[in-house]
Amino acid sequence: MSTPAGLPSQTPPVLDAATIDEAAVRLAGVVSSTPLELNARLSALTGAQVWLKREDLQSVRSYKVRGAYNLIAQLDATERAAGVVAASAGNHAQGVAYACHALGVKGRVYLPRTTPRQKQDRIAALGGSMIEIIVGGDNYDEAAAAATADATASGATIVPAFDDPRTIAGQGTLIREAVEQLGKAPDVVVVPVGGGGLLAGSLVWLAERHPGTRVIGVEPAGAASVAAALLAGAPVSLDEIDTFVDGAAVRRVGDVTFPIIAASEVQLVAAAEGRVCSEMLALYQTDGIIAEPAGALASSALAMPELDIPKQATVICVLSGGNNDVSRYAEIVERALIFEERKHYFLVDFPQEPGALRRFLDEVLGPNEDITLFEYVKRSNRETGPALVGIELASASDLPGLLERMEAAPPRIERIDPNSPLFRFLL
């Protein structure tokens, strides 16, 4: 008998390696078996053998279809007739849309307003007449609250993005598939972490099948909800989150995923959003891979010293999504340059006299430095003209010389700290 109002069952399904194996059978021929590719750049960077699991090449360009389809495919006739609802930052909704179209189940997906237009268009194309898109709320959690209210009122089944054993089992098939492709147990597995569905599924399957494999979870620094939960001993809601890594920007880890993660020996690290942007550009420029922020999250952490990956280790790293909006690249480049300490902003108090700007260019800027932004911030003062100046360096090592020349220059110059609230208006 189905549970009323789409609420979770009182006796949740068993979640173990066998459940994930069964999910893999259920998904066979429905979702793509994505490539596992040795990556020369990341291997050279780490000294290990880094294999990328290319879920950006999945049927919906992310792994989320695995969990969505696995859950919806197990609904009985009554539940299917009542339909499904889901909340998503975009990728899970695409998986739900694909599954609804394939299984003939009506669905409604709730998206936060931050969901890129490219993802909204893809959801509509994948779901066709079987899916309805509802946009509202500032983040995933507000969209999730709206989806829950819908399920309570309509009796539709909620398809959680991560917090259901059936979703987790479907997502766990990713690592199962990658290990099967590799032909042996890897030394290390690195996965992106939002609400913890993929991480929990990976931990469950590896703990039974290959307990010697080390698992590393990578959260976005601006939305490290799993780390906060582990510190508190239970899921907690973050007061603020950075939604840039939209596919993994979750305010609160799942109630189902948290105990699995907490009981494991997983290593968690947080990757700064700027680091993710640098990796996105490297994937694009060097590897020819278009990754969204969440897609580049796991591989962005490989250069972090705290991972301490042994030389010659065999590493499977999940590239989890390729649903990037081209309109975001200007922000991606900006964040990457700031993270790499090659882009800096200053308030320069120019004297209101002829030649002041020319002297600044001649005396302060080096031969490999470029002004990328120049805006007067106050024009009414007759003696000085304060300006916001953005300067791009060829290398981070050029910064000390630039600061020395600024100190010696006549204008009063104030550097804007990247942690300043003012940076919200620059990015």
The 8 nearest C-alpha neighbors of each residue, nearest first, counted from 0:
[[1, 2, 77, 75, 3, 78, 8, 76],
 [2, 0, 3, 78, 77, 8, 75, 5],
 [1, 3, 8, 6, 5, 0, 4, 7],
 [4, 2, 5, 154, 6, 1, 151, 155],
 [154, 5, 3, 151, 150, 6, 155, 153],
 [6, 4, 156, 155, 150, 154, 157, 3],
 [5, 7, 4, 2, 3, 8, 156, 157],
 [8, 6, 9, 5, 2, 11, 163, 157],
 [9, 7, 10, 11, 2, 6, 1, 12],
 [8, 10, 11, 7, 2, 6, 12, 1],
 [11, 9, 8, 12, 7, 13, 2, 164],
 [10, 12, 8, 9, 13, 164, 7, 163],
 [13, 11, 164, 14, 10, 165, 8, 163],
 [12, 14, 15, 11, 18, 164, 10, 165],
 [13, 15, 18, 164, 12, 168, 16, 19],
 [16, 14, 18, 17, 203, 13, 19, 204],
 [15, 17, 204, 19, 18, 203, 20, 207],
 [16, 18, 20, 19, 15, 21, 14, 204],
 [19, 17, 21, 15, 16, 20, 14, 22],
 [18, 20, 168, 22, 16, 21, 17, 172],
 [19, 21, 17, 23, 22, 18, 16, 24],
 [22, 20, 18, 24, 19, 23, 17, 25],
 [23, 21, 25, 19, 24, 20, 169, 26],
 [22, 24, 20, 26, 21, 25, 172, 27],
 [25, 23, 21, 27, 22, 26, 20, 28],
 [24, 26, 22, 23, 27, 21, 69, 29],
 [25, 27, 23, 29, 24, 30, 22, 28],
 [28, 26, 24, 29, 25, 23, 30, 31],
 [27, 29, 30, 26, 31, 25, 32, 24],
 [30, 28, 26, 27, 31, 25, 101, 68],
 [31, 29, 26, 28, 58, 27, 32, 65],
 [32, 30, 33, 57, 58, 29, 28, 27],
 [31, 33, 30, 34, 176, 57, 27, 28],
 [32, 34, 31, 53, 54, 57, 56, 35],
 [35, 33, 53, 36, 52, 32, 54, 56],
 [34, 36, 52, 51, 50, 53, 177, 33],
 [37, 35, 51, 50, 34, 38, 52, 53],
 [36, 38, 50, 49, 51, 39, 35, 48],
 [39, 37, 40, 41, 49, 50, 42, 36],
 [38, 40, 42, 41, 43, 37, 49, 48],
 [41, 39, 43, 42, 38, 44, 285, 286],
 [40, 42, 44, 43, 39, 38, 49, 45],
 [41, 43, 49, 39, 48, 47, 45, 44],
 [44, 42, 46, 40, 41, 45, 39, 47],
 [45, 43, 41, 42, 46, 40, 302, 47],
 [46, 44, 47, 42, 43, 41, 302, 301],
 [47, 45, 310, 43, 42, 311, 44, 48],
 [48, 46, 311, 312, 310, 42, 45, 49],
 [47, 49, 313, 42, 314, 311, 312, 50],
 [50, 48, 314, 42, 38, 37, 47, 315],
 [49, 51, 37, 315, 36, 38, 314, 316],
 [52, 50, 316, 36, 35, 53, 317, 315],
 [51, 53, 35, 317, 318, 54, 316, 34],
 [54, 52, 55, 318, 34, 33, 56, 51],
 [53, 55, 57, 319, 56, 61, 62, 318],
 [54, 56, 320, 321, 60, 61, 53, 57],
 [57, 55, 54, 60, 53, 33, 58, 61],
 [58, 56, 60, 54, 59, 55, 31, 61],
 [57, 59, 60, 31, 30, 56, 61, 64],
 [58, 60, 57, 61, 93, 94, 64, 97],
 [61, 59, 55, 57, 56, 321, 320, 58],
 [60, 62, 320, 54, 55, 319, 63, 57],
 [61, 63, 64, 54, 65, 319, 57, 170],
 [64, 62, 91, 65, 94, 61, 66, 90],
 [94, 63, 65, 67, 62, 66, 68, 91],
 [66, 64, 169, 63, 170, 68, 67, 62],
 [67, 65, 166, 169, 170, 69, 64, 68],
 [66, 68, 64, 95, 70, 69, 94, 65],
 [69, 67, 98, 71, 70, 66, 65, 72],
 [68, 70, 66, 169, 72, 67, 71, 65],
 [71, 69, 165, 67, 68, 73, 72, 166],
 [70, 72, 68, 73, 74, 69, 67, 98],
 [73, 71, 69, 70, 74, 68, 102, 98],
 [72, 74, 71, 70, 75, 69, 165, 68],
 [75, 73, 71, 78, 72, 79, 76, 70],
 [74, 76, 78, 77, 79, 73, 1, 72],
 [75, 77, 79, 78, 80, 74, 81, 73],
 [78, 76, 80, 79, 75, 81, 1, 74],
 [79, 77, 81, 75, 80, 76, 74, 82],
 [80, 78, 76, 82, 81, 77, 104, 74],
 [79, 81, 77, 78, 82, 76, 104, 105],
 [82, 80, 155, 78, 79, 154, 77, 83],
 [83, 81, 105, 155, 79, 80, 106, 104],
 [84, 82, 156, 106, 155, 157, 107, 105],
 [83, 85, 107, 157, 106, 108, 146, 158],
 [86, 84, 108, 158, 157, 146, 109, 159],
 [87, 85, 109, 143, 142, 108, 146, 110],
 [86, 88, 89, 92, 91, 110, 139, 109],
 [87, 89, 114, 139, 110, 246, 245, 90],
 [90, 88, 87, 92, 118, 91, 114, 93],
 [89, 91, 93, 92, 63, 88, 61, 94],
 [90, 92, 63, 94, 93, 87, 89, 160],
 [93, 91, 95, 89, 90, 94, 87, 96],
 [94, 92, 122, 96, 90, 91, 95, 97],
 [64, 93, 95, 91, 97, 92, 96, 63],
 [96, 94, 92, 98, 67, 93, 97, 99],
 [97, 95, 126, 93, 99, 94, 98, 125],
 [96, 98, 94, 125, 100, 95, 99, 126],
 [97, 99, 68, 101, 95, 100, 96, 102],
 [100, 98, 104, 96, 102, 101, 103, 97],
 [99, 101, 126, 103, 97, 98, 102, 129],
 [100, 102, 98, 99, 103, 97, 104, 96],
 [103, 101, 99, 104, 100, 98, 72, 71],
 [102, 104, 100, 99, 101, 105, 129, 98],
 [103, 105, 99, 102, 79, 82, 106, 129],
 [106, 104, 129, 82, 130, 99, 83, 103],
 [105, 107, 83, 130, 84, 82, 129, 131],
 [106, 108, 131, 84, 130, 132, 85, 83],
 [109, 107, 85, 132, 86, 84, 92, 133],
 [108, 110, 86, 133, 142, 134, 85, 146],
 [109, 111, 134, 87, 142, 88, 86, 133],
 [112, 110, 136, 138, 135, 113, 137, 142],
 [111, 113, 135, 114, 137, 134, 136, 110],
 [112, 114, 111, 115, 137, 138, 88, 242],
 [113, 115, 112, 88, 111, 89, 110, 116],
 [116, 114, 117, 118, 113, 324, 119, 89],
 [115, 117, 119, 118, 120, 114, 324, 121],
 [116, 118, 120, 115, 119, 324, 121, 323],
 [119, 117, 121, 116, 120, 115, 89, 122],
 [120, 118, 116, 122, 121, 117, 123, 115],
 [119, 121, 123, 117, 118, 122, 116, 124],
 [120, 122, 124, 118, 123, 119, 125, 117],
 [123, 121, 93, 119, 125, 120, 124, 96],
 [122, 124, 120, 126, 121, 125, 127, 119],
 [123, 125, 121, 127, 122, 126, 120, 96],
 [126, 124, 122, 97, 123, 96, 127, 121],
 [127, 125, 96, 130, 100, 123, 129, 97],
 [126, 128, 124, 129, 123, 125, 130, 100],
 [127, 129, 130, 126, 131, 100, 105, 123],
 [130, 128, 105, 126, 127, 100, 106, 99],
 [129, 131, 106, 126, 107, 128, 96, 105],
 [132, 130, 107, 108, 106, 133, 129, 128],
 [131, 133, 108, 107, 109, 134, 130, 123],
 [132, 134, 109, 108, 110, 131, 135, 107],
 [135, 133, 110, 111, 109, 112, 132, 136],
 [136, 134, 111, 112, 110, 142, 133, 137],
 [135, 137, 111, 141, 142, 138, 112, 134],
 [136, 138, 111, 112, 113, 141, 135, 139],
 [139, 137, 111, 140, 141, 136, 142, 113],
 [140, 138, 142, 141, 111, 88, 143, 87],
 [139, 141, 143, 142, 138, 144, 250, 249],
 [140, 142, 144, 136, 143, 139, 138, 145],
 [141, 143, 139, 145, 140, 109, 144, 86],
 [144, 142, 86, 140, 146, 141, 145, 139],
 [145, 143, 141, 147, 142, 146, 140, 148],
 [146, 144, 148, 142, 143, 147, 149, 141],
 [147, 145, 149, 143, 148, 144, 86, 85],
 [148, 146, 150, 144, 149, 145, 143, 151],
 [147, 149, 145, 151, 146, 150, 152, 144],
 [150, 148, 146, 152, 147, 151, 153, 145],
 [151, 149, 155, 147, 153, 5, 154, 4],
 [152, 150, 4, 148, 149, 154, 153, 147],
 [151, 153, 149, 150, 154, 148, 4, 155],
 [154, 152, 150, 155, 151, 149, 4, 81],
 [4, 155, 153, 150, 5, 151, 152, 3],
 [156, 154, 150, 83, 82, 81, 5, 153],
 [157, 155, 5, 83, 84, 150, 158, 82],
 [156, 158, 84, 5, 85, 83, 159, 150],
 [157, 159, 85, 84, 156, 160, 83, 67],
 [160, 158, 161, 162, 157, 163, 85, 166],
 [159, 161, 91, 162, 158, 87, 166, 86],
 [162, 160, 196, 159, 166, 163, 194, 167],
 [161, 163, 253, 255, 159, 256, 160, 196],
 [162, 164, 166, 165, 161, 167, 159, 255],
 [165, 163, 167, 166, 14, 168, 12, 162],
 [166, 164, 70, 168, 167, 163, 69, 169],
 [165, 167, 66, 169, 163, 164, 168, 70],
 [166, 168, 164, 196, 200, 170, 165, 169],
 [169, 167, 19, 171, 165, 170, 166, 200],
 [170, 168, 66, 65, 166, 171, 69, 167],
 [169, 171, 66, 167, 197, 172, 65, 168],
 [170, 172, 200, 168, 201, 173, 169, 174],
 [171, 173, 175, 170, 169, 174, 23, 19],
 [172, 174, 176, 171, 175, 170, 177, 62],
 [175, 173, 177, 176, 172, 171, 201, 178],
 [174, 176, 172, 178, 173, 177, 179, 171],
 [175, 177, 179, 173, 174, 178, 172, 180],
 [178, 176, 174, 180, 179, 175, 181, 173],
 [179, 177, 181, 180, 175, 176, 174, 182],
 [178, 180, 176, 182, 177, 181, 175, 183],
 [181, 179, 177, 178, 182, 176, 35, 183],
 [182, 180, 178, 179, 183, 177, 35, 184],
 [181, 183, 179, 180, 178, 184, 177, 185],
 [184, 182, 181, 178, 185, 179, 180, 209],
 [183, 185, 178, 209, 186, 212, 182, 181],
 [186, 184, 313, 187, 314, 212, 183, 315],
 [185, 187, 212, 313, 312, 314, 213, 184],
 [186, 188, 213, 314, 185, 212, 214, 315],
 [187, 189, 315, 214, 314, 316, 215, 213],
 [190, 188, 316, 215, 216, 297, 214, 315],
 [189, 191, 216, 317, 297, 316, 217, 215],
 [192, 190, 297, 217, 296, 216, 218, 193],
 [191, 193, 218, 195, 217, 216, 247, 194],
 [194, 192, 247, 195, 249, 248, 218, 191],
 [193, 195, 252, 253, 249, 196, 161, 192],
 [194, 196, 198, 192, 193, 256, 197, 199],
 [197, 195, 161, 167, 199, 198, 194, 256],
 [196, 198, 200, 170, 199, 195, 171, 201],
 [197, 199, 195, 201, 196, 200, 202, 192],
 [198, 200, 202, 196, 201, 197, 256, 195],
 [201, 199, 171, 167, 197, 203, 202, 198],
 [200, 202, 171, 198, 204, 199, 203, 174],
 [201, 203, 199, 205, 200, 204, 206, 198],
 [204, 202, 200, 206, 201, 205, 15, 16],
 [203, 205, 16, 201, 206, 202, 207, 208],
 [206, 204, 209, 208, 202, 207, 210, 203],
 [207, 205, 210, 203, 204, 202, 209, 208],
 [208, 206, 205, 204, 209, 210, 16, 203],
 [207, 209, 205, 206, 204, 210, 16, 203],
 [210, 208, 205, 211, 206, 212, 207, 184],
 [211, 209, 206, 212, 205, 207, 208, 213],
 [210, 212, 209, 213, 186, 206, 184, 205],
 [213, 211, 186, 210, 187, 209, 185, 214],
 [212, 214, 187, 186, 188, 211, 215, 265],
 [215, 213, 188, 265, 187, 189, 212, 266],
 [216, 214, 189, 266, 265, 267, 188, 190],
 [215, 217, 267, 190, 191, 192, 189, 266],
 [218, 216, 191, 268, 192, 297, 269, 267],
 [217, 219, 269, 192, 223, 220, 270, 191],
 [220, 218, 270, 222, 221, 269, 223, 271],
 [221, 219, 269, 271, 270, 222, 223, 218],
 [220, 222, 241, 240, 219, 223, 271, 272],
 [221, 223, 240, 248, 219, 220, 224, 241],
 [224, 222, 218, 220, 226, 225, 219, 221],
 [223, 225, 227, 251, 226, 252, 222, 250],
 [226, 224, 228, 227, 252, 223, 229, 194],
 [225, 227, 229, 228, 224, 223, 230, 267],
 [228, 226, 224, 230, 225, 229, 231, 223],
 [229, 227, 234, 233, 231, 225, 230, 226],
 [228, 230, 232, 226, 231, 227, 225, 233],
 [229, 231, 227, 228, 232, 226, 233, 225],
 [232, 230, 228, 229, 233, 227, 235, 234],
 [231, 233, 229, 230, 228, 234, 261, 227],
 [232, 234, 228, 231, 235, 229, 257, 230],
 [235, 233, 228, 252, 251, 254, 257, 236],
 [236, 234, 228, 251, 233, 237, 227, 231],
 [237, 235, 251, 250, 238, 234, 224, 252],
 [236, 238, 250, 239, 235, 224, 251, 240],
 [239, 237, 236, 240, 250, 235, 222, 251],
 [240, 238, 237, 241, 250, 222, 221, 236],
 [241, 239, 222, 221, 242, 250, 237, 248],
 [240, 242, 221, 243, 222, 248, 239, 244],
 [241, 243, 245, 248, 244, 240, 138, 221],
 [242, 244, 245, 241, 272, 292, 248, 221],
 [245, 243, 292, 293, 242, 246, 247, 248],
 [244, 246, 242, 248, 243, 247, 88, 293],
 [245, 247, 293, 244, 88, 248, 90, 89],
 [248, 246, 193, 245, 244, 249, 293, 192],
 [249, 247, 245, 222, 242, 244, 246, 193],
 [250, 248, 193, 251, 247, 194, 222, 139],
 [249, 251, 237, 236, 224, 222, 240, 248],
 [252, 250, 236, 224, 249, 235, 234, 253],
 [251, 253, 194, 225, 224, 234, 257, 195],
 [254, 252, 256, 162, 255, 194, 257, 251],
 [253, 255, 257, 256, 162, 252, 234, 258],
 [256, 254, 253, 162, 257, 163, 258, 164],
 [255, 257, 253, 259, 195, 199, 254, 258],
 [256, 258, 260, 259, 254, 255, 253, 261],
 [259, 257, 261, 260, 256, 262, 255, 254],
 [260, 258, 262, 257, 256, 261, 199, 263],
 [259, 261, 257, 263, 258, 262, 199, 256],
 [260, 262, 258, 263, 259, 257, 229, 264],
 [263, 261, 259, 260, 258, 264, 257, 265],
 [264, 262, 260, 261, 265, 259, 202, 206],
 [263, 265, 266, 262, 261, 214, 260, 213],
 [264, 266, 214, 263, 215, 267, 216, 260],
 [267, 265, 215, 216, 214, 264, 268, 213],
 [266, 268, 216, 215, 217, 265, 269, 226],
 [269, 267, 217, 218, 216, 270, 266, 215],
 [268, 270, 220, 218, 219, 217, 271, 223],
 [271, 269, 219, 220, 300, 218, 272, 274],
 [272, 270, 220, 274, 273, 219, 269, 275],
 [271, 273, 275, 274, 276, 270, 219, 220],
 [274, 272, 335, 334, 338, 276, 275, 271],
 [275, 273, 277, 271, 276, 272, 299, 338],
 [274, 276, 272, 278, 273, 299, 277, 296],
 [277, 275, 273, 279, 335, 331, 278, 274],
 [278, 276, 335, 274, 280, 275, 279, 281],
 [277, 279, 281, 275, 299, 276, 280, 282],
 [280, 278, 276, 282, 277, 281, 295, 290],
 [279, 281, 283, 277, 278, 282, 284, 276],
 [282, 280, 278, 284, 283, 285, 279, 277],
 [283, 281, 286, 279, 288, 280, 285, 284],
 [282, 284, 287, 288, 280, 281, 289, 286],
 [283, 285, 281, 282, 287, 280, 286, 288],
 [286, 284, 281, 282, 283, 287, 40, 280],
 [285, 287, 282, 288, 283, 284, 281, 40],
 [286, 288, 283, 285, 284, 282, 289, 281],
 [289, 287, 283, 282, 286, 290, 284, 285],
 [290, 288, 283, 321, 287, 282, 291, 323],
 [291, 289, 321, 294, 295, 320, 279, 288],
 [290, 292, 323, 294, 321, 322, 293, 320],
 [293, 291, 244, 294, 295, 296, 275, 290],
 [294, 292, 296, 246, 244, 295, 291, 247],
 [293, 295, 320, 319, 318, 291, 290, 292],
 [294, 296, 292, 293, 298, 279, 297, 290],
 [295, 297, 293, 299, 294, 275, 298, 191],
 [298, 296, 191, 190, 299, 217, 300, 295],
 [297, 299, 300, 301, 295, 296, 316, 318],
 [300, 298, 278, 296, 275, 297, 301, 295],
 [301, 299, 303, 298, 302, 297, 270, 217],
 [300, 302, 298, 303, 299, 306, 45, 297],
 [301, 303, 300, 304, 45, 44, 299, 306],
 [302, 304, 300, 301, 305, 306, 307, 299],
 [305, 303, 306, 307, 302, 301, 308, 300],
 [306, 304, 307, 303, 268, 308, 302, 300],
 [305, 307, 304, 308, 303, 301, 300, 302],
 [308, 306, 305, 304, 309, 303, 301, 302],
 [307, 309, 306, 310, 312, 45, 47, 187],
 [310, 308, 312, 307, 311, 47, 46, 45],
 [309, 311, 46, 47, 312, 308, 45, 48],
 [310, 312, 47, 46, 48, 309, 313, 45],
 [313, 311, 47, 310, 309, 186, 48, 314],
 [312, 314, 48, 186, 185, 47, 49, 187],
 [315, 313, 187, 49, 188, 185, 48, 50],
 [314, 316, 188, 50, 51, 49, 189, 187],
 [315, 317, 189, 51, 188, 50, 52, 190],
 [318, 316, 52, 190, 319, 51, 297, 189],
 [319, 317, 294, 53, 52, 54, 295, 320],
 [318, 320, 294, 54, 317, 61, 55, 62],
 [321, 319, 294, 61, 55, 60, 54, 291],
 [320, 322, 290, 55, 291, 60, 323, 289],
 [323, 321, 291, 320, 60, 118, 324, 290],
 [324, 322, 291, 321, 290, 325, 289, 117],
 [323, 325, 326, 327, 117, 115, 322, 116],
 [326, 324, 327, 328, 323, 117, 329, 322],
 [325, 327, 324, 328, 329, 330, 323, 115],
 [328, 326, 325, 330, 329, 324, 331, 323],
 [327, 329, 331, 330, 326, 325, 332, 324],
 [328, 330, 332, 331, 327, 333, 326, 325],
 [331, 329, 333, 328, 332, 327, 334, 426],
 [330, 332, 328, 276, 334, 329, 333, 335],
 [333, 331, 335, 329, 330, 334, 328, 336],
 [332, 334, 330, 336, 335, 331, 329, 337],
 [335, 333, 273, 337, 331, 336, 332, 330],
 [334, 336, 277, 273, 276, 332, 338, 333],
 [335, 337, 339, 341, 342, 333, 338, 334],
 [336, 338, 342, 340, 334, 339, 335, 341],
 [337, 339, 273, 335, 340, 336, 334, 274],
 [338, 340, 336, 337, 341, 335, 395, 342],
 [341, 339, 337, 395, 338, 342, 336, 343],
 [340, 342, 392, 395, 336, 339, 391, 337],
 [343, 341, 391, 337, 336, 340, 390, 392],
 [344, 342, 390, 389, 391, 341, 337, 345],
 [343, 345, 389, 415, 388, 414, 390, 387],
 [344, 346, 414, 388, 415, 413, 387, 347],
 [345, 347, 387, 413, 386, 412, 388, 414],
 [346, 348, 412, 386, 385, 349, 411, 345],
 [349, 347, 385, 411, 410, 384, 383, 412],
 [350, 348, 384, 383, 410, 385, 347, 351],
 [351, 349, 383, 352, 382, 384, 355, 348],
 [352, 350, 383, 382, 384, 349, 381, 353],
 [351, 353, 350, 355, 354, 382, 349, 383],
 [354, 352, 355, 351, 356, 357, 350, 358],
 [353, 355, 357, 356, 358, 352, 359, 351],
 [356, 354, 358, 357, 353, 352, 359, 350],
 [355, 357, 359, 358, 354, 360, 349, 353],
 [356, 358, 354, 360, 359, 355, 361, 362],
 [359, 357, 361, 355, 360, 356, 362, 354],
 [360, 358, 356, 363, 362, 357, 361, 355],
 [359, 361, 357, 364, 358, 363, 362, 356],
 [360, 362, 358, 359, 363, 357, 364, 365],
 [363, 361, 359, 358, 360, 364, 408, 404],
 [362, 364, 404, 359, 360, 405, 361, 365],
 [365, 363, 360, 368, 362, 361, 366, 401],
 [364, 366, 368, 367, 363, 401, 361, 362],
 [365, 367, 368, 364, 369, 393, 361, 392],
 [368, 366, 365, 393, 392, 369, 364, 391],
 [369, 367, 392, 365, 366, 391, 364, 393],
 [368, 370, 391, 390, 371, 367, 392, 364],
 [371, 369, 390, 389, 372, 391, 388, 368],
 [370, 372, 389, 390, 369, 391, 373, 388],
 [373, 371, 389, 388, 370, 374, 390, 387],
 [372, 374, 388, 387, 389, 386, 375, 371],
 [375, 373, 387, 386, 376, 372, 388, 385],
 [374, 376, 386, 377, 385, 387, 378, 384],
 [375, 377, 386, 385, 374, 387, 378, 384],
 [378, 376, 375, 385, 379, 384, 380, 386],
 [377, 379, 380, 384, 375, 376, 385, 381],
 [378, 380, 377, 381, 384, 383, 382, 376],
 [381, 379, 382, 378, 383, 384, 377, 351],
 [382, 380, 383, 379, 351, 384, 378, 350],
 [381, 383, 351, 380, 350, 384, 352, 349],
 [384, 382, 350, 351, 349, 380, 381, 348],
 [383, 385, 349, 348, 351, 378, 350, 377],
 [386, 384, 348, 347, 376, 349, 377, 375],
 [387, 385, 375, 347, 376, 374, 346, 388],
 [386, 388, 346, 374, 373, 345, 375, 347],
 [389, 387, 373, 345, 372, 344, 386, 346],
 [388, 390, 344, 372, 371, 370, 343, 345],
 [391, 389, 370, 343, 369, 371, 342, 344],
 [390, 392, 342, 369, 341, 368, 370, 343],
 [393, 391, 341, 368, 394, 342, 367, 390],
 [392, 394, 367, 368, 341, 391, 395, 397],
 [395, 393, 396, 392, 397, 341, 398, 340],
 [394, 396, 341, 340, 397, 398, 392, 339],
 [395, 397, 394, 398, 399, 400, 393, 392],
 [396, 398, 395, 394, 400, 399, 401, 392],
 [397, 399, 401, 400, 396, 395, 402, 392],
 [400, 398, 402, 401, 397, 403, 396, 395],
 [401, 399, 403, 402, 398, 397, 404, 396],
 [400, 402, 398, 404, 399, 403, 405, 397],
 [401, 403, 405, 399, 400, 404, 406, 398],
 [402, 404, 406, 400, 405, 401, 399, 407],
 [405, 403, 407, 363, 401, 406, 402, 408],
 [406, 404, 402, 408, 407, 403, 363, 401],
 [407, 405, 403, 404, 408, 402, 412, 409],
 [406, 408, 404, 405, 403, 409, 363, 402],
 [407, 409, 405, 406, 410, 404, 363, 362],
 [408, 410, 411, 407, 406, 405, 359, 349],
 [411, 409, 348, 349, 408, 412, 347, 350],
 [410, 412, 348, 347, 409, 413, 349, 408],
 [413, 411, 347, 346, 410, 348, 345, 414],
 [414, 412, 346, 345, 415, 347, 411, 348],
 [413, 415, 345, 344, 416, 346, 412, 343],
 [416, 414, 345, 344, 417, 413, 419, 346],
 [415, 417, 419, 418, 414, 422, 344, 343],
 [418, 416, 419, 422, 415, 337, 343, 420],
 [419, 417, 416, 420, 422, 421, 415, 423],
 [418, 420, 421, 416, 417, 422, 415, 423],
 [421, 419, 422, 423, 418, 424, 417, 416],
 [422, 420, 419, 423, 424, 425, 415, 418],
 [421, 423, 425, 424, 420, 419, 417, 426],
 [424, 422, 421, 425, 426, 420, 419, 418],
 [423, 425, 422, 421, 426, 420, 419, 417],
 [426, 424, 422, 423, 421, 344, 333, 330],
 [425, 423, 424, 422, 330, 333, 334, 421]]
